[in-house]
Each structure stands twice: as structure tokens, then as C-alpha cells.
Amino acid sequence: MKLHPALKRWESVLALLLIAEILLFGAINPVFLQPSMLLYATSDFIHVGITALALTLVIITGGIDLSLGSVMGLSAITLGILWVGGVDIWVAAVAALGVGTLGGVFNAVAIHLSKVNPLVITLGTGFLFGGAALVLSGLAGATGYEGISNFDPAFVNLANLEVLGLPLPFALFLALTVGFMALLHRTRFGRYVYLIGQNPRAAAYAGTPVFRTLVVAYALTSLMAALSGLILASYFGSARSDFGTTALMPAITAVVLGGTSIYGGSGTILGTALAALLVGYLQTGLQLVGVSSHVSSALSGGLLVIVVALRSLSEMGRVWFQHRRVLRNVAAE
């Protein structure tokens, strides 16, 4: 029996796994099946999904951004220190988003000029941005990992608003998913992203604006990380420099699990969005049945290792079968 073409797509598999996961945790604890539970539980992890959407662009180009967690904390602390300094909360929010975006531009420029692997550059800038967040929090009187609170109630209530019956952060995630799908799959910029990931040298020879494309990709990733930091600040009612410390691994896991190749050149936004929900509900479901957050985070890391290993083995198997087919054709001639 032949499978319907839609069932052969990895996104379809992810959707089925997501449904199975919800039903499994619902069988263990019926509370998990309540629509309100499923919707509002996203507020605990949707910031990871928002960041992962933009991170997909960077990984498709063959790069990586390990600084996004620090950008979350830096943007939140920037918001806090400006608020303490008497700046209007919405002006402070825009400035915090700008700081996050500049962090991504800095990453892209550093990678381009140094010709060093993005993993090394963004690991270093991650420490740089994280240290800057701690310094700024100290200037605001919040030493160590203490938060800056007492924000404008209008900002704090933002995370609790609803749009068409959906929590605002989740509605924003859905809107951004559609937006990034259009950007990656329907624009010239999206084609540039895929070309760079498949062969950056050939893309440059073909006239692709490699540097400009990478700047936009890294800037969007940092912008989404900054937005996630502000969402967390609104959700918790305070800004802390450690907001993004647990977000990096789930975000990378969501991108890779969503079907994006860690070697670049392939991937989809829809796959990342579904995988983000899959990983998020996995952690929520495990905690709901009594598993500690440390164990659930470890399982997310293990899931990343398994997915990468399986995809590498699958690629090796594909190359081996192609090689065998060529040898058989040559022998037949």
C-alpha cells in the first residue's frame, strides 16, 4: 500500500507525533487534554519557539547562533535599566529590541571579517552579551541574578492578553510562523538563504549577496531572541539577566527536529514550528506528571543528540545506496 504524499513529509510526521504526545500525556493526566491547559501552557515555552523560527534561517545558511540566550537576558535588562532611568516603558521596549538586533548584526560582521566558524564567534559573543547584561543589572541596583521589577502594569499585563481567544504570546508565535514561512519560501531572500547553505562559494560566484543575507538572518535571530526576552519580562513581571540560559538547547533542538540540516541547505519554518510545540509540550507534560525540570531539560538535550545521529546515519545510508547504484550501473554496462 502506497502512502499519501502528504504523509511522506516530515512536517506530517511531526504533526502526528504532536497529537500522539498530547493524547499520551492526557491519558496519564486528563488535565493535559483541557483546551485551556494546552493554550496557556504555551506561555511557558513559546519564547523558545519564537526564537527557533528565526534561528532556522541561520542554520539553513550553515551557521549557528549560540548567543541568543544571552541576547534574551541583555534585552530584558536593557528594558529594566531604561525603565528605572525614567524612560517610557514602550520606548524602552523598542530600545531593547534595537539592542538585540545590533547583537545579531555584530555576530554577522564578526563572522564575515574573521572568517572564523560561527560556533566559535557566537559562543564568544554569548559570553560578551551575558556579561554586559550582568553589568547593566548591577548599574540598576539588581546585583547578580536579581530581577528588575515594578514595571508599568500595562506592560506586565501584556502577556496575559488574548487575541481571538488565544494567549497573546501564542497568537504572536502563529503570526510570526506565517511571516517567516512567507519570507523563507516566497521571497528572493529565502532563495539566497538556501543557496548559501548549499554552497556559499558558488552562491557568491552567482552574484548572491552573501554578507547582506547573513546580516539579515543573524539580525532577525537576535531580534526574535530580544522579543522573547521582553515576553518573559512581561510574563514574570521582572527582568533578569539569566532569562535565556535554558532556552538555547530547546531552540536548537526544535530547529533540527523540525527537519533543518545542521550542515545547512535545507529546512522549513513549518517543521520548526511543529517541533517547537512538540518539545515544549514534552517538557510541560513531563513536569505535569512529576518529572523535574532538570530531567526534562536533559531529555531535550538527549533528543537533540538522537535526532542529529539519526539524520547523519540517514545521510550516510543515502550516499552509500547511491554509490552502490552507480557501481551496479557501471557493471551492467
C-alpha positions in Angstrom: 0.0 0.0 0.0 1.4 3.4 -1.0 1.4 6.3 1.5 -0.3 9.5 0.5 2.4 12.1 -0.5 1.5 14.3 2.4 2.3 11.5 4.9 5.8 11.3 3.5 6.6 14.9 4.5 8.4 15.3 7.8 6.0 18.0 8.9 3.2 15.5 8.7 5.1 13.1 10.9 5.8 15.9 13.4 2.1 16.8 13.5 1.1 13.1 14.2 3.8 12.9 16.9 2.4 16.1 18.5 -1.1 14.7 18.5 0.2 11.3 19.9 2.2 13.2 22.6 -0.8 15.2 23.8 -3.0 12.1 23.9 -0.3 10.1 25.8 0.1 12.8 28.5 -3.7 13.2 28.5 -4.1 9.5 29.3 -1.7 9.9 32.2 -3.3 13.1 33.4 -6.7 14.2 31.9 -5.9 17.8 32.8 -3.5 17.9 29.9 -6.3 17.5 27.4 -8.2 20.6 28.5 -8.1 23.2 25.8 -7.3 26.0 28.3 -4.4 23.9 29.6 -3.0 23.4 26.1 -3.3 27.0 25.2 -2.0 28.7 28.3 0.8 26.1 28.8 2.4 27.6 25.7 3.2 30.7 27.7 5.9 28.7 29.5 7.8 27.8 26.3 6.6 29.8 23.4 9.5 32.2 23.6 11.7 29.2 22.6 9.5 28.7 19.5 9.7 32.4 18.5 13.5 32.3 18.7 13.7 29.0 16.9 11.7 30.4 13.9 14.5 32.9 13.1 17.3 30.5 14.1 16.1 28.3 11.3 17.3 30.9 8.8 20.8 30.9 10.3 21.1 27.2 10.4 20.0 26.8 6.8 22.8 29.1 5.8 25.2 26.6 7.5 25.7 28.8 10.6 24.7 28.8 14.2 24.0 31.3 16.9 24.9 30.3 20.5 24.4 33.9 21.8 20.6 34.0 21.5 20.2 33.0 25.2 22.4 35.9 26.3 20.5 38.3 24.0 17.3 37.4 25.8 18.8 38.4 29.1 20.5 41.5 27.7 17.3 42.8 26.1 15.3 42.2 29.2 17.9 44.0 31.4 18.1 46.9 28.8 14.4 47.3 29.2 14.7 47.2 33.0 17.6 49.7 33.3 15.9 52.2 30.9 12.6 51.9 32.9 14.5 52.5 36.2 16.1 55.5 34.5 12.7 57.0 33.8 12.2 56.1 30.2 8.7 55.3 29.0 8.1 51.5 29.0 7.3 51.3 25.3 10.2 53.4 24.3 12.4 51.2 26.5 10.9 48.1 24.8 11.8 49.4 21.3 15.3 50.3 22.5 15.7 46.8 23.9 14.7 45.3 20.6 17.2 47.5 18.9 20.0 46.4 21.2 19.1 42.7 20.4 19.1 43.4 16.7 22.5 45.1 16.9 23.8 42.0 18.6 22.9 39.9 15.6 24.5 42.4 13.2 27.6 42.3 15.4 27.7 38.5 15.1 27.4 38.6 11.3 30.1 41.2 10.9 32.4 39.4 13.2 31.9 36.1 11.4 32.4 37.8 8.0 35.6 39.7 8.9 37.3 37.0 11.0 36.3 34.0 8.7 36.1 32.0 11.9 33.4 29.3 12.4 30.1 30.9 13.6 30.0 28.4 16.5 33.2 30.0 17.9 32.2 33.6 17.3 28.7 33.3 18.7 30.0 31.3 21.7 32.3 34.3 22.5 29.6 36.9 21.9 27.3 34.9 24.1 29.7 35.4 27.0 30.1 39.1 26.0 26.4 39.8 25.9 25.8 37.8 29.1 28.5 39.8 30.9 27.0 43.0 29.6 23.6 42.0 31.0 25.1 41.4 34.4 27.0 44.7 34.4 23.8 46.6 33.4 21.8 44.8 36.1 24.4 45.9 38.6 24.1 49.5 37.4 20.3 49.3 38.1 20.9 48.0 41.6 20.0 44.4 40.9 23.2 42.5 41.8 23.8 39.0 40.5 20.7 37.4 39.0 18.2 39.5 40.9 15.5 41.0 38.7 14.3 44.5 38.0 10.6 44.7 38.7 7.8 47.2 39.3 7.2 47.7 35.6 4.2 49.6 34.1 1.1 47.4 34.7 0.2 47.8 31.0 3.4 46.1 30.1 3.1 43.3 32.7 -0.5 42.6 31.6 0.6 42.2 28.0 1.5 38.6 28.4 -2.0 37.8 29.8 -4.0 39.4 27.0 -5.9 37.4 24.5 -6.3 37.7 20.7 -9.2 35.8 19.2 -9.3 33.6 22.3 -5.6 32.8 22.1 -3.0 34.0 24.6 -1.1 36.9 23.0 2.3 35.2 23.0 0.9 32.1 21.3 -1.0 34.3 18.8 2.2 36.2 18.1 4.0 32.9 17.5 1.4 31.8 15.0 1.6 35.2 13.1 5.4 35.0 13.1 5.3 31.4 11.8 3.2 32.6 8.8 5.5 35.6 8.3 8.7 33.6 8.4 7.2 30.9 6.1 6.5 33.7 3.5 10.0 35.2 4.0 11.8 31.9 3.6 9.7 30.1 1.0 8.3 33.0 -1.1 11.0 35.6 -1.4 14.3 36.1 -3.1 15.9 36.4 0.3 14.7 32.9 1.1 16.3 31.6 -2.0 19.6 33.3 -1.1 19.4 31.6 2.3 19.1 28.1 0.8 21.8 28.9 -1.8 24.3 30.0 0.8 23.7 26.9 2.9 24.1 24.5 -0.1 27.3 26.1 -1.4 28.4 29.6 -0.1 31.3 29.9 -2.6 29.0 29.0 -5.6 26.4 31.4 -4.2 29.0 34.2 -4.1 30.1 33.5 -7.7 26.5 33.5 -8.8 26.1 37.1 -7.5 24.3 36.2 -4.3 24.7 39.0 -1.7 26.1 36.6 0.9 27.2 39.1 3.5 23.9 41.1 3.4 21.9 37.9 3.6 23.8 36.7 6.6 23.5 40.1 8.4 19.7 39.9 7.9 19.5 36.3 9.1 21.5 36.9 12.2 19.8 40.2 12.9 16.4 38.6 12.7 17.5 35.8 15.1 18.7 38.3 17.7 15.6 40.4 17.2 13.4 37.4 17.9 15.6 36.5 20.9 15.2 40.1 22.2 11.4 39.9 21.6 11.4 36.6 23.6 13.3 38.3 26.4 10.6 41.0 26.6 7.8 38.4 26.5 9.5 36.7 29.5 9.8 40.1 31.3 6.1 40.7 30.8 5.2 37.2 31.8 7.2 37.2 35.1 6.8 40.9 35.8 10.5 41.3 36.1 13.7 41.5 34.0 16.6 39.2 34.8 19.9 38.6 33.1 19.5 34.8 33.2 16.3 34.7 31.2 17.8 32.8 28.2 20.1 30.3 30.0 17.7 27.4 29.4 16.4 28.5 26.0 19.3 27.7 23.7 19.2 23.9 23.8 15.4 23.6 23.2 15.6 26.2 20.4 18.3 24.3 18.6 16.5 21.0 19.2 13.3 22.4 17.7 15.1 23.6 14.6 17.0 20.3 14.0 14.0 18.1 15.0 11.9 20.2 12.6 14.0 18.9 9.7 16.6 21.6 9.2 20.0 20.1 8.3 22.8 21.1 10.7 25.0 21.2 7.6 22.8 23.8 6.0 21.0 24.0 2.7 17.6 22.5 3.8 14.8 23.1 6.3 11.3 24.6 6.7 9.7 27.0 9.1 6.6 24.9 9.5 8.8 22.0 10.6 10.5 24.2 13.2 7.1 25.5 14.5 5.7 22.0 14.9 8.9 20.7 16.6 8.9 23.7 19.0 5.4 22.7 20.1 6.5 19.1 20.3 9.5 19.9 22.5 7.6 22.4 24.6 4.6 20.1 25.3 7.1 17.3 26.1 8.7 19.4 28.9 5.3 20.6 30.1 3.9 17.1 30.1 6.8 15.6 31.9 6.6 18.3 34.6 2.9 17.7 34.9 3.4 14.0 35.7 6.0 14.8 38.3 9.3 14.8 36.4 11.7 17.6 37.5 12.6 20.4 35.1 16.3 19.3 35.2 15.3 15.8 33.9 13.1 17.2 31.2 15.8 19.6 30.0 18.2 16.6 29.9 15.7 14.7 27.8 15.6 17.6 25.4 19.4 17.5 25.0 19.2 13.8 24.5 16.6 14.2 21.9 18.8 16.6 20.0 21.7 14.1 20.1 19.4 11.3 18.8 18.0 13.4 16.0 21.4 14.5 14.8 22.7 11.0 14.9 19.8 9.6 13.1 19.9 12.2 10.4 23.7 11.7 10.0 23.2 7.9 9.6 20.3 8.5 7.2 22.5 10.7 5.0 25.4 8.2 5.1 22.9 5.5 4.1 21.6 7.6 1.2 25.1 8.3 -0.1 26.0 4.6 0.3 23.0 3.4 -1.7 23.6 6.0 -4.4 27.2 4.8 -4.7 26.1 1.1 -4.9 23.6 2.1 -7.6 26.2 3.8 -9.6 28.5 0.8 -9.3 25.8 -1.6 -10.5 25.0 0.6 -13.5 28.7 0.7 -14.4 29.0 -3.1 -14.1 25.9 -3.6 -16.2 27.4 -1.5 -19.0 
